[in-house]
Amino acid sequence: MFEARSPLARVGLQLLVTVMVIPFLFPLVVMVQGSLAGAGWGNYAAVLAVPGLGQFFLNSVIIAASVIVLVYVVTMLAAYGFAKLRVPVRELWFWLLLACLTLPEVVLLAPLFATDTALGLYDTYWSVVLPLAALQVPFAVLLTRNFIEGIPTELFEAARVDGASSMRGFLYLVIPLTRPIAAAVLIFTLIGAWNDYLMPLVFLQSTDMQTITLVPQFFQGEFSNDQTKILASAVLTALPEVIAYLCLQRLFERGLSAGALK
């Protein structure tokens, strides 16, 4: 593993990392700068004055929280089974699950619309929560399985000797030891659920059911397109994700690196 030991090497490494980060920071700087153009902070005041903004934010919180809970439960159980349990042809099931990563969201709209209409789920939270959770699970299982495989098998064998069942091993070994990768899964799931635009646009038609990602629609129309307020709404929409990442940054980095390397 590369390690910078001398002061000169550390300075060079810091400069290299800074240069590599600039292309990712540039769009964010432009977004914030554009949101302050024209009316300045008045753009944010206009976004906050959108009718029903609080309800839109609440809808996004409900959908994102539901998706996170579903993805966490399904991912942990599936990753535990794929990594530590003797499941018949488990590799086949694992690769079939990974094949779902190749399905783009837009391809699923027509069958999902027919299914939601038949089941009476159209224009409800579930019409968005269930598809978003299903789309997030394959990648989350891929990361989590690698992490759980790094947990010594001797721990599970010792638990079985003491009379613990597979479920007890899951509750008392897997759950406490997978906090870092759980933080990574939480962040990725939050970003996917919070930022999703297509699913709420198609499956949530009632005004009181719409999410915060649809707020820019209030500032664009056939004869108007106020980009400054659209950028301001984008900044406000991104704030919860930034705060969540800052709170879980240490666990996120540990879980992501361990899940990728083990």
C-alpha positions as CSV (number, residue, x, y, z in Angstrom):
1,M,0.0,0.0,0.0
2,F,1.3,3.5,-0.9
3,E,2.3,5.6,2.1
4,A,3.6,9.1,2.1
5,R,6.2,9.3,4.9
6,S,8.3,12.3,4.2
7,P,6.9,15.9,4.5
8,L,7.6,16.5,0.8
9,A,5.7,13.4,-0.2
10,R,2.7,14.3,2.0
11,V,2.6,17.8,0.5
12,G,2.7,16.3,-3.0
13,L,0.0,13.8,-2.2
14,Q,-2.2,16.5,-0.8
15,L,-1.7,18.7,-3.9
16,L,-2.5,15.6,-6.1
17,V,-5.7,14.9,-4.2
18,T,-6.7,18.5,-4.3
19,V,-6.3,18.6,-8.1
20,M,-8.3,15.4,-8.5
21,V,-11.2,16.8,-6.4
22,I,-11.5,20.1,-8.3
23,P,-13.5,18.6,-11.2
24,F,-16.1,17.3,-8.7
25,L,-16.2,20.6,-6.7
26,F,-16.6,22.8,-9.8
27,P,-20.2,21.9,-10.6
28,L,-21.2,22.4,-6.9
29,V,-19.5,25.9,-6.9
30,V,-21.3,26.8,-10.1
31,M,-24.6,25.6,-8.7
32,V,-24.3,27.7,-5.5
33,Q,-23.0,30.7,-7.4
34,G,-25.9,30.5,-9.9
35,S,-28.4,30.2,-7.1
36,L,-27.2,33.5,-5.7
37,A,-27.4,35.3,-9.1
38,G,-30.0,37.9,-9.8
39,A,-32.1,38.3,-6.6
40,G,-29.4,36.7,-4.4
41,W,-30.8,35.3,-1.2
42,G,-34.2,36.2,-2.5
43,N,-34.0,33.1,-4.7
44,Y,-33.9,31.0,-1.6
45,A,-36.8,33.0,-0.1
46,A,-38.8,32.3,-3.2
47,V,-38.1,28.6,-3.0
48,L,-39.1,28.5,0.7
49,A,-42.3,30.3,-0.1
50,V,-43.5,27.6,-2.6
51,P,-46.9,26.4,-1.5
52,G,-46.8,23.0,0.2
53,L,-43.0,22.9,0.4
54,G,-43.2,21.5,3.9
55,Q,-45.4,18.7,2.7
56,F,-43.1,17.9,-0.2
57,F,-40.1,17.7,2.3
58,L,-42.1,15.4,4.6
59,N,-43.1,13.2,1.6
60,S,-39.4,12.9,0.7
61,V,-38.5,12.0,4.3
62,I,-41.1,9.3,4.5
63,I,-40.1,7.8,1.2
64,A,-36.4,7.9,1.9
65,A,-36.8,6.5,5.4
66,S,-39.0,3.7,4.2
67,V,-36.6,2.8,1.4
68,I,-33.6,2.8,3.8
69,V,-35.4,0.5,6.3
70,L,-36.4,-1.9,3.5
71,V,-33.0,-1.9,1.9
72,Y,-31.2,-2.4,5.2
73,V,-33.3,-5.3,6.3
74,V,-33.3,-7.1,3.0
75,T,-29.6,-6.4,2.3
76,M,-28.3,-7.6,5.7
77,L,-30.3,-10.8,5.6
78,A,-29.4,-11.5,1.9
79,A,-25.7,-10.7,2.4
80,Y,-25.5,-12.9,5.5
81,G,-27.1,-15.8,3.6
82,F,-24.7,-15.4,0.7
83,A,-21.6,-15.0,2.8
84,K,-22.0,-17.4,5.8
85,L,-24.9,-19.8,5.3
86,R,-25.0,-23.0,3.2
87,V,-27.6,-22.1,0.7
88,P,-28.1,-24.4,-2.3
89,V,-26.7,-22.9,-5.5
90,R,-26.2,-19.6,-3.7
91,E,-23.7,-18.3,-6.2
92,L,-26.3,-18.7,-8.9
93,W,-28.8,-16.7,-6.9
94,F,-26.2,-14.1,-6.2
95,W,-25.3,-13.6,-9.8
96,L,-29.0,-13.4,-10.7
97,L,-29.3,-10.7,-8.2
98,L,-26.4,-8.8,-9.6
99,A,-27.9,-9.1,-13.1
100,C,-30.6,-6.8,-11.8
101,L,-28.0,-4.0,-11.8
102,T,-28.2,-4.0,-15.6
103,L,-31.9,-2.9,-15.5
104,P,-32.3,0.8,-16.1
105,E,-35.0,2.6,-14.2
106,V,-36.8,3.8,-17.2
107,V,-37.3,0.3,-18.7
108,L,-39.3,-0.7,-15.6
109,L,-41.9,2.2,-15.8
110,A,-44.4,0.5,-18.0
111,P,-44.6,-2.8,-16.1
112,L,-44.5,-1.0,-12.7
113,F,-47.4,1.3,-13.9
114,A,-49.5,-1.7,-14.8
115,T,-48.6,-3.5,-11.5
116,D,-49.4,-0.4,-9.4
117,T,-52.7,0.1,-11.1
118,A,-53.7,-3.5,-10.7
119,L,-52.8,-3.6,-7.0
120,G,-54.3,-0.1,-6.2
121,L,-50.9,1.3,-5.2
122,Y,-50.9,4.1,-7.8
123,D,-50.4,7.6,-6.2
124,T,-49.3,6.1,-2.9
125,Y,-46.0,6.0,-1.2
126,W,-45.6,2.3,-1.9
127,S,-45.6,2.9,-5.6
128,V,-42.3,4.7,-5.2
129,V,-40.8,3.0,-2.1
130,L,-40.9,-0.6,-3.4
131,P,-39.3,0.0,-6.8
132,L,-36.6,2.3,-5.4
133,A,-35.8,-0.3,-2.7
134,A,-35.6,-3.1,-5.2
135,L,-33.3,-1.0,-7.4
136,Q,-30.9,-0.3,-4.5
137,V,-30.7,-3.8,-3.0
138,P,-28.4,-5.5,-5.6
139,F,-25.5,-3.0,-5.2
140,A,-26.0,-2.9,-1.4
141,V,-25.8,-6.7,-1.2
142,L,-22.6,-6.7,-3.3
143,L,-20.9,-4.4,-0.9
144,T,-22.3,-6.0,2.3
145,R,-21.5,-9.5,1.3
146,N,-17.8,-8.7,0.8
147,F,-17.8,-7.1,4.2
148,I,-19.5,-10.0,6.0
149,E,-17.1,-12.5,4.3
150,G,-14.3,-10.6,6.2
151,I,-15.8,-11.5,9.6
152,P,-14.0,-14.6,10.9
153,T,-16.0,-17.8,10.5
154,E,-14.8,-19.0,13.8
155,L,-17.1,-16.5,15.5
156,F,-20.1,-18.1,14.0
157,E,-18.9,-21.6,14.7
158,A,-18.3,-20.6,18.4
159,A,-21.8,-19.2,18.5
160,R,-23.2,-22.4,17.1
161,V,-21.3,-24.4,19.7
162,D,-22.9,-22.3,22.4
163,G,-26.3,-23.2,21.1
164,A,-27.0,-20.0,19.1
165,S,-29.1,-20.4,16.0
166,S,-28.4,-18.8,12.6
167,M,-30.8,-15.9,13.5
168,R,-29.1,-15.3,16.8
169,G,-25.8,-15.2,15.0
170,F,-27.2,-12.6,12.6
171,L,-28.6,-10.5,15.4
172,Y,-25.7,-10.6,17.8
173,L,-22.7,-10.9,15.4
174,V,-23.6,-9.5,12.0
175,I,-25.6,-6.5,13.1
176,P,-23.1,-5.1,15.6
177,L,-20.1,-5.8,13.4
178,T,-21.5,-4.4,10.2
179,R,-22.0,-0.8,11.4
180,P,-19.4,0.7,8.9
181,I,-20.9,-1.0,5.8
182,A,-24.4,-0.2,7.1
183,A,-23.4,3.5,7.1
184,A,-22.2,3.2,3.5
185,V,-25.4,1.5,2.5
186,L,-27.5,4.1,4.3
187,I,-25.7,7.0,2.5
188,F,-26.0,5.3,-1.0
189,T,-29.7,4.5,-0.4
190,L,-30.5,8.0,0.9
191,I,-28.9,9.5,-2.2
192,G,-30.7,7.2,-4.5
193,A,-34.1,7.6,-2.8
194,W,-33.9,11.3,-2.0
195,N,-32.6,12.4,-5.5
196,D,-35.0,10.2,-7.5
197,Y,-37.0,12.3,-9.9
198,L,-38.6,9.9,-12.4
199,M,-40.5,7.6,-10.0
200,P,-42.3,10.4,-8.1
201,L,-43.0,12.2,-11.3
202,V,-44.7,9.2,-12.9
203,F,-46.4,7.5,-9.9
204,L,-47.3,10.4,-7.6
205,Q,-49.8,12.6,-9.4
206,S,-51.5,14.3,-6.4
207,T,-50.0,17.6,-5.4
208,D,-49.9,16.7,-1.7
209,M,-48.0,13.5,-2.5
210,Q,-45.2,15.0,-4.5
211,T,-41.6,15.1,-3.3
212,I,-39.0,17.9,-2.9
213,T,-37.3,16.9,-6.1
214,L,-40.3,18.2,-8.1
215,V,-40.1,21.7,-6.6
216,P,-38.1,23.1,-9.7
217,Q,-41.3,22.5,-11.7
218,F,-42.8,25.6,-10.0
219,F,-40.1,27.8,-11.7
220,Q,-40.3,26.5,-15.2
221,G,-43.1,26.4,-17.7
222,E,-44.0,27.0,-21.3
223,F,-43.0,30.7,-21.1
224,S,-40.8,30.8,-18.1
225,N,-37.6,29.2,-16.9
226,D,-36.0,30.8,-13.9
227,Q,-32.7,29.0,-13.6
228,T,-31.6,30.9,-10.5
229,K,-34.5,29.6,-8.4
230,I,-34.1,26.1,-9.9
231,L,-30.5,26.1,-8.7
232,A,-31.5,27.4,-5.3
233,S,-34.1,24.6,-5.0
234,A,-31.3,22.1,-5.9
235,V,-29.0,23.5,-3.2
236,L,-31.8,23.2,-0.6
237,T,-32.6,19.7,-1.8
238,A,-29.0,18.6,-1.4
239,L,-28.5,19.8,2.1
240,P,-30.0,16.8,4.0
241,E,-27.7,14.5,2.1
242,V,-24.7,16.6,2.9
243,I,-25.6,16.7,6.6
244,A,-26.2,12.9,6.6
245,Y,-22.8,12.3,5.0
246,L,-20.9,14.6,7.4
247,C,-22.5,12.8,10.4
248,L,-21.6,9.3,9.0
249,Q,-18.4,10.2,7.2
250,R,-16.0,8.1,9.3
251,L,-18.2,5.0,9.3
252,F,-19.0,5.5,5.6
253,E,-15.3,5.6,4.5
254,R,-14.4,2.6,6.7
255,G,-17.3,0.5,5.4
256,L,-16.8,1.5,1.7
257,S,-13.1,0.6,1.7
258,A,-13.6,-2.7,3.7
259,G,-16.6,-3.7,1.5
260,A,-14.7,-3.1,-1.7
261,L,-11.4,-4.8,-0.7
262,K,-12.3,-7.8,1.5
